[in-house]
Amino acid sequence: MNNANKIQKFMENQDKIKAGYEYLLAYKITVSIYDLTFEFCNKYIDRFSRTKDQMIQAARSGMQNILEGNKQQGMKGYIKLSGIARGSLEELLQDYLSFARQNKIEVLDGERCKREIVEIRKIWEIIKINKTLPVQPNFPNLPNDKIKSVNLMITLVNQANYLIDKLIISLKNKHMRQGGLTEELYRKRKEYRGY
């Protein structure tokens, strides 16, 4: 095999390696949630409040556990960490709902939010035009209006939860069809021994 063929093969393998969490809508939406939660907490939550740290950490966990799960050796770990991401975002959702309740803010239904809060559309445009998000995706800032801000976040977290639920179902189906790390190692051991 000449050098050009070796380089071509290497590049093909790199594409296969990269085809992971970076392409998932479930991951990409959590990046915007993490960034906007940081902004929301700095704008609306008392800096000495424990809630501020918990919200930021829940948003971070929702994002980080998807990528950490994707890098697991076995499907079982990926499913587990995706479930942790989902749980963290559910916790974050409850914090946003509590904020709305405590501030007497009406929680709008998802369709109305999509119509009235332009930032939702802009975020999804950025997510969809980029196969993988750039280092600086330039998501829009929170709206200046507190009502729109909290409803934007509630909508995004609900959308992420929906996508992570779909991801977990897909991972479980793949695990059921192909097995996990233990089965893969067993098959390779049988091949090695010539069974």
C-alpha positions as CSV (number, residue, x, y, z in Angstrom):
1,M,0.0,0.0,0.0
2,N,1.5,3.3,-1.0
3,N,1.5,6.5,1.1
4,A,-1.4,8.1,-0.6
5,N,-3.6,5.0,0.1
6,K,-2.4,4.9,3.7
7,I,-3.3,8.6,4.2
8,Q,-6.7,8.0,2.5
9,K,-7.4,5.0,4.8
10,F,-6.3,7.0,7.9
11,M,-8.7,9.9,7.0
12,E,-11.6,7.5,6.5
13,N,-10.9,6.0,9.9
14,Q,-10.8,9.5,11.5
15,D,-14.2,10.3,10.0
16,K,-15.5,7.0,11.5
17,I,-14.0,7.9,14.9
18,K,-15.5,11.4,14.9
19,A,-19.0,10.2,14.0
20,G,-20.2,10.5,17.6
21,Y,-21.9,12.8,20.0
22,E,-20.8,16.0,18.0
23,Y,-23.4,15.2,15.3
24,L,-26.3,14.5,17.7
25,L,-29.1,17.1,17.9
26,A,-29.6,16.0,21.5
27,Y,-26.0,17.0,22.2
28,K,-26.0,20.2,20.2
29,I,-29.1,21.6,21.9
30,T,-27.6,21.0,25.3
31,V,-24.6,23.2,24.4
32,S,-27.0,26.2,23.9
33,I,-28.8,25.2,27.1
34,Y,-25.6,25.3,29.1
35,D,-24.5,28.6,27.6
36,L,-27.9,30.3,28.1
37,T,-28.3,28.9,31.6
38,F,-25.0,30.5,32.6
39,E,-26.3,33.8,31.2
40,F,-29.7,33.4,32.8
41,C,-28.2,32.7,36.2
42,N,-25.9,35.6,36.0
43,K,-28.8,37.8,35.0
44,Y,-31.6,36.6,37.3
45,I,-30.3,34.5,40.1
46,D,-28.6,35.9,43.2
47,R,-24.9,35.3,42.9
48,F,-24.7,33.9,46.5
49,S,-27.6,31.5,45.9
50,R,-26.9,27.8,45.9
51,T,-29.6,27.6,43.2
52,K,-27.3,29.4,40.8
53,D,-24.5,26.8,41.1
54,Q,-27.0,23.9,41.0
55,M,-28.6,25.2,37.8
56,I,-25.3,25.8,36.0
57,Q,-24.0,22.3,37.1
58,A,-27.3,20.6,36.0
59,A,-27.0,22.3,32.6
60,R,-23.3,21.3,32.3
61,S,-24.2,17.7,33.4
62,G,-26.9,17.5,30.7
63,M,-24.3,18.3,28.1
64,Q,-21.2,16.6,29.4
65,N,-22.8,13.2,30.2
66,I,-23.9,12.8,26.5
67,L,-20.3,13.1,25.3
68,E,-18.9,11.1,28.1
69,G,-21.4,8.3,27.4
70,N,-20.5,8.3,23.8
71,K,-16.9,7.7,24.6
72,Q,-17.7,4.6,26.8
73,Q,-16.3,1.2,25.8
74,G,-19.7,-0.4,26.0
75,M,-23.3,0.5,25.2
76,K,-24.4,0.0,28.8
77,G,-22.3,2.9,30.0
78,Y,-23.6,5.1,27.2
79,I,-27.2,4.4,28.1
80,K,-26.5,5.0,31.8
81,L,-24.8,8.3,31.2
82,S,-27.5,9.5,28.7
83,G,-30.0,8.7,31.5
84,I,-27.9,10.9,33.9
85,A,-27.9,13.7,31.3
86,R,-31.7,13.4,31.1
87,G,-32.1,13.4,34.9
88,S,-29.9,16.5,35.1
89,L,-32.0,18.4,32.5
90,E,-35.2,17.3,34.3
91,E,-33.7,18.9,37.5
92,L,-32.9,22.0,35.5
93,L,-36.4,22.1,34.0
94,Q,-37.9,22.1,37.5
95,D,-35.6,25.0,38.5
96,Y,-36.9,27.0,35.6
97,L,-40.5,26.1,36.4
98,S,-39.9,27.1,40.0
99,F,-38.4,30.4,38.9
100,A,-41.5,31.1,36.8
101,R,-43.9,30.1,39.6
102,Q,-42.0,32.2,42.3
103,N,-41.9,35.2,39.9
104,K,-45.6,34.9,38.9
105,I,-44.6,34.3,35.2
106,E,-46.9,32.5,32.9
107,V,-45.5,29.3,31.4
108,L,-46.4,29.4,27.7
109,D,-47.1,26.3,25.7
110,G,-44.3,25.1,23.3
111,E,-46.0,26.1,20.1
112,R,-46.6,29.7,21.3
113,C,-43.0,29.9,22.4
114,K,-41.8,28.8,19.0
115,R,-44.0,31.5,17.4
116,E,-43.2,34.4,19.8
117,I,-39.6,33.8,20.9
118,V,-37.4,34.3,17.8
119,E,-34.3,33.0,19.7
120,I,-35.6,29.5,19.5
121,R,-35.7,29.6,15.7
122,K,-32.2,31.2,15.6
123,I,-30.7,28.5,17.9
124,W,-32.2,25.7,15.7
125,E,-31.0,27.3,12.5
126,I,-27.4,27.3,13.9
127,I,-27.8,23.7,15.1
128,K,-29.1,22.5,11.7
129,I,-26.7,24.3,9.4
130,N,-23.6,23.0,11.3
131,K,-23.0,19.3,11.2
132,T,-20.9,19.8,14.3
133,L,-21.0,23.0,16.3
134,P,-18.1,25.4,15.9
135,V,-16.1,26.4,19.1
136,Q,-18.1,29.7,19.0
137,P,-21.6,28.8,17.7
138,N,-22.8,32.4,18.3
139,F,-26.1,31.5,19.8
140,P,-28.3,34.5,20.4
141,N,-28.3,36.0,23.9
142,L,-31.3,35.7,26.1
143,P,-34.2,38.0,25.4
144,N,-34.2,41.1,27.5
145,D,-37.7,40.2,28.7
146,K,-37.7,37.9,31.8
147,I,-40.9,36.2,30.7
148,K,-39.5,35.3,27.3
149,S,-36.1,34.3,28.9
150,V,-37.6,31.7,31.2
151,N,-40.0,30.4,28.6
152,L,-37.1,30.1,26.1
153,M,-35.2,28.0,28.6
154,I,-38.2,25.8,29.5
155,T,-38.9,25.2,25.8
156,L,-35.2,24.3,25.0
157,V,-34.9,22.0,28.0
158,N,-38.2,20.2,27.0
159,Q,-36.8,19.8,23.5
160,A,-33.6,18.4,24.8
161,N,-35.4,16.0,27.1
162,Y,-37.4,14.7,24.1
163,L,-34.3,14.2,22.0
164,I,-32.4,12.5,24.8
165,D,-35.4,10.2,25.4
166,K,-35.2,9.2,21.7
167,L,-31.4,8.7,22.0
168,I,-31.9,6.4,24.9
169,I,-34.5,4.3,23.1
170,S,-32.2,4.1,20.0
171,L,-29.3,3.0,22.2
172,K,-31.3,0.4,24.0
173,N,-32.5,-1.0,20.6
174,K,-29.0,-1.1,19.3
175,H,-27.8,-2.9,22.5
176,M,-30.6,-5.4,22.1
177,R,-29.7,-6.1,18.4
178,Q,-25.9,-6.1,18.7
179,G,-25.2,-6.8,22.4
180,G,-22.7,-4.9,24.5
181,L,-19.1,-4.9,25.3
182,T,-19.2,-8.3,27.0
183,E,-20.8,-10.0,24.0
184,E,-18.3,-8.3,21.6
185,L,-15.4,-9.5,23.6
186,Y,-16.8,-13.0,23.8
187,R,-17.2,-13.1,20.0
188,K,-13.6,-11.9,19.5
189,R,-12.4,-14.5,22.0
190,K,-14.2,-17.2,20.0
191,E,-12.7,-16.0,16.8
192,Y,-9.3,-15.9,18.3
193,R,-9.6,-19.5,19.6
194,G,-11.0,-20.6,16.2
195,Y,-14.5,-21.7,17.4
